[in-house]
Amino acid sequence: MNEDLIVSSEDELKPLFRKNYREFIAEKPRTVIFEEEEFTLYNFEKMMELTNIDGMEVSRIHALKPYVKTLSEFMNPTFKDLDGYKWSLEKLALGKAIGANSEGDLLFFGCYDNTKVHLFRHDDGSIKRTKLTLFEIIKQFSE
């Protein structure tokens, strides 16, 4: 087990999110739509929940790390996402998962900044930029 990938308290998560987003995800389950797919956003309890990915047990918020470990076995350390932007596996591993669709694809943030949200397809390791930010997600539900 990777202790540094296990989140055991909400206090560990709070510094990653602004107060308005923390309150937003605590209110009730939320679903966002990206490319006609529904993604359920994680609340703190779900972010802390343990999951086993490719033999590594991690909290859901750290789900990208085991995928990166597996991808590193057959991918170059740098690659381009579906929009042609350059990525590195090292940066991808820093991403924080904030939600998933029914297939297990992840919405995440935190690779290059702490606001832009990206989509990670777990079956092929592809990445897609969304037009979403954490602020835009909150705004969608406020209108």
FENJOZI-V204443 format. One record per residue. RES is the residue in one letter. OMEGA is omega as a letter, one per 30 degrees, with the letter a starting at -180 (NA if undefined). Layout:
<<RES,OMEGA> <RES,OMEGA>>
This chain:
<<M,a> <N,a> <E,a> <D,l> <L,l> <I,l> <V,a> <S,l> <S,l> <E,l> <D,l> <E,a> <L,a> <K,a> <P,a> <L,a> <F,l> <R,a> <K,a> <N,l> <Y,l> <R,l> <E,a> <F,a> <I,l> <A,a> <E,a> <K,l> <P,a> <R,l> <T,l> <V,a> <I,l> <F,a> <E,l> <E,l> <E,l> <E,l> <F,l> <T,l> <L,l> <Y,l> <N,a> <F,l> <E,l> <K,l> <M,a> <M,a> <E,a> <L,l> <T,l> <N,a> <I,l> <D,l> <G,l> <M,l> <E,a> <V,l> <S,a> <R,a> <I,a> <H,a> <A,a> <L,a> <K,l> <P,l> <Y,l> <V,l> <K,l> <T,a> <L,a> <S,l> <E,a> <F,l> <M,l> <N,l> <P,l> <T,a> <F,l> <K,l> <D,a> <L,l> <D,l> <G,l> <Y,a> <K,l> <W,l> <S,l> <L,l> <E,l> <K,l> <L,a> <A,l> <L,a> <G,l> <K,a> <A,a> <I,l> <G,a> <A,l> <N,a> <S,l> <E,a> <G,l> <D,a> <L,l> <L,a> <F,l> <F,l> <G,l> <C,a> <Y,l> <D,a> <N,l> <T,a> <K,a> <V,a> <H,l> <L,l> <F,l> <R,a> <H,a> <D,a> <D,l> <G,a> <S,a> <I,l> <K,l> <R,l> <T,l> <K,a> <L,l> <T,l> <L,l> <F,a> <E,l> <I,l> <I,a> <K,l> <Q,a> <F,a> <S,a> <E,NA>>
